[in-house]
Amino acid sequence: MGGAFTSTATATATATQHGGQEVTLFSIITNLMHFGMTIVGLPYSYQGQMSLDEIVGGSPYGATTIAGGQGQRQPSATKLDGARFQGKLIAETANKLFDA
């Protein structure tokens, strides 16, 4: 059982807010699958990733945050909640598979 979380710098060269995050998640997920892991992402049931109140990271592939080019940004409460939501979902899914 596994999942991917990532923190990236803002991709200013391409002027995209979330540049590279999904590619980074896919790179991690590909390796986890290589070892036979079942992958759990961050589903849309976590409403925090749909917020328009702040710039939020995250996608169905995993929780993310944007650190900034110099690491000057810290994860917001919404982003940390998303990571916790995904972590809890991974643990609950593993428990269900173990008990089956």
Secondary structure, 3 states (H helix, E strand, C coil): CECEEEEECCECCCCECCCCHHHHHHHHHHHHHHCCCCECCCCCCCHHHHCCCCCCCCECCEEEEECCCCCCCCCCHHHHHHHHHHHHHHHHHHHHHHHC
